[in-house]
Amino acid sequence: MKSMGKLIPAVLLSMAILGWMPAPSHSAETVALPDGTKIDVGVDCPVCNMKVETATLGPAAVVFKDGKAVGFDGAGDFFRYILAPEKYQFDPNAIKAVYVTEYGKRTFIDAKGALFVVGSDVIGHMGPDVVPFAKKEDAEKFSTEHHGKRVATYGEVTVQDLQGKRKILKMQHGHGNDQKK
């Protein structure tokens, strides 16, 4: 009987390692924002319909005055949402707080106080992304190292900053400058 007590945990551990045990069912996985609000990282991003994840560039969030929090899978989709209130049917005046994940630090920062590297070689799930930083010197260093076009404040990020290079290439192609010798 004594050996049976040791055998059961060993068998259960082996089953878990080999993947034979059913995955534990759990409700929504949440991540806390600086103001105490939580976002559900198991739901779909309202912009791209992909799961909001913490493993990519880091999630972003909009918190409304009524307590509703909307999560995004990155700063790019966050801005695609913020810059199109009619499309996503929300009142910009109802926003209480906005957060993005600081690049490389995995912590949320206030998006309105952040600096964003625009046009770098870092691409998010849905194409061009803006890369958030809390400090100007970090943003400028990253921009230099990753070929950023510029460092922008929250209010300076535009829809054009989030468009793919393909559109730019098509425009250049039409001008006959696509052949180099």
Buried (B, 14 or more C-beta within 10 A) or exposed (E): EEEEEEEEEEEEEEEEEEEEEEEEEEEEBBBEBEBEBBBBBBEEBBBBEBEBBBEBBBBBBBBBEEEEBBBBBBBBBBBBBBBEBEEBEBEEEEBBBBBBBBBEEEEBBBBEEBBBBBBBEBEBBBBBBBBBBBEEEBBBEBBEEBEBEEBBEBEEBEEEBBEEEEEEEEEEEEEEEEEEE
